[in-house]
Amino acid sequence: MSDVTNVVAFPLAVRGLAPAAETPAYAGSARYEFTEGELAALCRWFSAMKFAFPGTEGVMIVSHQEGYSAVGLYNRTGAAPNCLVAKHEVAGLTRFFWSTEGDPPRLIDGLSEITDAHIRAICPPRNEKDWLDPAGWMGVYASRLITTQLQVV
């Protein structure tokens, strides 16, 4: 983590790991972009976290220059931990990372390692109509930040 910002740098190389196999969300997508299945899992995760911790909000970024997509959840009231899950590609290898506020990203086996575990722990009602928030998730997705080149500020 930088001394000047709270942005956590992703590892630039992950050696000895096979590439992820799932296909991108739409034709022409890079392997670091979330697939349709991953986006659906992220919607359920966001919704469950929002159900358990009212006021939880989400942000998404896709960086074509750095080769990653990430979703961060935060709660301005401090009612839930701020966290981030990311999909990152370097040298043809695609991997997932998880981080909570103040901790460096750590490699995880897959998105479901985080999303499924959190949803199970939250134990939302069986009827997804009571807690699933596709409109809220689409707001996160629609307002995602997409960067295509180095942005100097």
C-alpha positions, 0 to 999 in steps of 0.5 A: 500500500502506498504511503500517499494513498489507500490504493493497494497494488496488485502483484505483477506476476504469478508464477507456476499457475495455469490460466483460468478457463472460463470465457469472458462476459462478452465477445472480445473481452479480455481474460481479466474481465468478469464473465457472465457467471462471475458477474451473476455471482458478484450480484448475489454477493453484493446483494447478500452483503447489502442485506446483512449490512444495510448501507453497503455500496459497491464500486467496479473498475476495469483497467485495460492498461493494468489487466484487471477488473475489481469490485469493492464493497464499502459501508460509510457507517463502518457497519461492514468491512471494506473489501475488494475482489479482483481478477488480474491477468499477467503474462497470460495467467488469470488469477483472483485476489481478495483484500480487506481494508488495510491488508495486501491482496492475497491470491484465492482459488476462485471467486466462489471462495469469497462469494459463496462463503460470505453468502453461506455465512450471511444465510439470507432467506431462501426466497431471493426476492427478499434480498437479491438486488439486481437493480442495485448491482446494475447500478454498480456495473453501469457506473464502473470505471473503465481505464484504457491508458495511463491517466496522469493526474 
